[in-house]
C-alpha cells in the first residue's frame, strides 16, 4: 500500500508555549501574576482573585476599563467573572498551575477548562517566565490566545500580555502607557 500526503492528517498543536525574559526578580514577577493591584496595570486589566493553594479558586473579573473596551469593540454585557478555574499546583515564586476557562462568550465557555502553567526561573539579575497553555479541545480559545484574531478586536493573546507585563516591570509602564 502506498501512502500519500493526502492520506496523512496534519497534526494540530494544541499547546502554546510562550517565554519572555524579564529584568526583575522571581518574587516581583510572581506578585505581578497573582496580585490584583498588578494585574489591573497590564494585559487586559483584569482583577485576579486567587486562593493560592491546591484546590483553591481562581477567577478574573473585568475592570471598568476592560468593560468599556469590550463594549467599544461590540461585545457588551460581560459577566462579572470572565475567567475561572482552580489552582492545581502552587510553589511561590516559581510555579503556578491552574485550570483556566474563558467565560466571556458561550463558545469559549462551552469548550471547558484548559490547563495553564507559569514557570519563573531566576537567572542572575533577570528571570525567564514561561507560560504553557494546554488547549486540547478548545480550538476557539486557542485561536484567541494565539493572537491571530488581533485585527478582529480579540487582542494579541498571551504574547501581548507577556510583552505588556515585561514592559511594566522593567519601565514602570505598560505598552499603552
C-alpha positions in Angstrom: 0.0 0.0 0.0 1.3 3.4 -0.9 0.7 6.4 1.4 0.5 9.9 0.0 0.5 13.2 1.8 -3.3 13.3 1.2 -3.7 10.3 3.5 -1.9 11.9 6.5 -3.9 14.3 8.5 -1.8 17.3 9.7 -1.1 17.3 13.3 -2.6 20.2 15.2 -0.6 21.6 18.0 -2.8 22.2 21.0 -0.2 23.5 23.4 1.0 27.1 23.3 4.4 27.9 24.9 5.5 31.5 25.4 8.7 32.6 27.0 9.9 36.1 27.9 13.0 37.3 29.8 12.3 40.0 32.3 14.8 42.1 34.3 13.1 41.6 37.6 13.4 39.0 40.4 11.1 36.0 40.7 9.1 37.4 43.6 8.2 40.6 41.7 7.1 38.6 38.6 5.1 36.2 40.9 3.4 39.2 42.5 2.5 40.7 39.1 0.8 37.5 38.1 -1.1 36.8 41.3 -1.9 40.1 42.9 -4.8 42.3 41.6 -3.0 45.6 42.2 -0.6 44.4 39.5 -3.0 42.7 37.0 -5.1 45.8 36.6 -2.0 47.5 35.2 -1.1 45.3 32.2 -2.6 43.0 29.7 -6.4 43.2 29.5 -6.6 44.8 33.0 -8.4 42.0 34.7 -8.7 41.8 38.5 -7.3 38.4 39.6 -8.6 36.6 42.7 -6.5 33.6 43.7 -6.8 31.2 46.6 -3.1 30.1 46.2 -3.3 26.6 47.4 -4.1 23.3 45.6 -7.8 23.1 45.2 -8.2 26.9 45.6 -10.4 29.0 43.4 -9.1 31.2 40.6 -11.1 34.0 38.9 -10.6 37.1 36.9 -13.1 40.0 37.0 -13.3 42.8 34.4 -12.3 46.3 35.4 -14.4 49.2 34.2 -11.7 49.9 31.6 -12.0 46.3 30.4 -15.8 46.5 30.1 -15.5 49.8 28.2 -13.1 48.3 25.7 -15.3 45.2 25.2 -18.3 47.4 24.6 -16.4 49.6 22.2 -15.4 46.6 20.2 -19.0 45.3 20.0 -19.0 42.9 23.0 -21.3 44.5 25.7 -22.6 42.7 28.7 -19.6 40.9 30.1 -20.2 38.6 33.0 -18.8 39.5 36.4 -16.3 36.7 36.2 -14.6 36.5 32.8 -12.1 33.7 33.6 -12.3 31.0 36.2 -10.5 27.9 37.3 -8.8 26.0 40.1 -5.3 26.1 41.5 -3.7 22.7 40.8 -0.1 23.5 42.0 1.4 26.5 43.8 5.1 26.8 44.5 5.7 30.6 45.1 7.5 32.3 43.5 8.4 29.7 40.8 5.5 27.7 39.6 1.7 28.1 39.4 -0.6 25.7 37.6 -4.3 26.3 37.2 -7.3 25.1 35.2 -8.5 28.0 33.0 -11.8 28.7 31.4 -12.8 31.8 29.5 -16.4 32.8 30.2 -16.7 35.9 28.0 -18.8 34.2 25.4 -20.8 30.9 25.2 -18.4 29.5 22.6 -15.2 29.6 24.7 -17.1 28.8 27.9 -18.5 25.7 26.3 -15.0 24.4 25.5 -14.5 23.9 29.2 -11.3 24.0 31.3 -7.8 24.1 29.9 -4.5 23.9 31.8 -2.3 27.0 32.3 1.2 26.8 33.8 3.5 29.7 34.8 7.2 28.8 35.4 9.5 31.5 36.7 13.3 30.8 36.8 15.8 33.2 38.4 18.8 33.6 36.1 21.0 36.1 37.9 19.7 39.6 37.6 16.8 38.6 35.5 14.2 35.8 35.1 12.7 33.7 32.4 8.9 33.5 32.5 7.4 30.6 30.6 3.7 30.2 30.1 2.4 26.8 28.9 -1.2 26.7 27.9 -2.6 23.2 27.1 -5.6 23.8 24.9 -6.8 20.4 24.0 -10.4 20.5 22.9 -10.5 24.3 22.9 -10.0 25.5 19.3 -11.8 28.8 19.7 -9.8 29.7 22.8 -6.6 28.5 21.0 -7.2 31.0 18.2 -8.0 33.9 20.5 -4.9 33.3 22.7 -2.6 32.8 19.7 -3.2 36.5 18.8 -4.4 35.5 15.3 -7.7 37.4 15.9 -6.0 40.6 17.0 -7.1 42.5 13.9 -10.7 41.5 14.7 -10.7 43.0 18.2 -9.7 39.9 20.2 -6.4 41.2 21.3 -2.9 39.8 21.0 -3.2 36.8 23.3 -0.5 35.5 25.6 2.3 37.1 23.6 0.8 40.6 24.0 0.1 40.1 27.8 3.6 38.9 28.4 5.1 41.8 26.5 3.0 44.2 28.4 4.0 42.6 31.7 7.7 42.8 30.8 7.3 46.5 29.9 5.5 47.3 33.1 8.1 45.5 35.3 11.1 46.9 33.5 10.0 50.5 32.9 7.1 51.2 35.3 4.5 51.5 32.5 2.9 49.1 30.1 2.9 49.2 26.3 0.0 51.6 26.1 1.2 53.8 29.0 
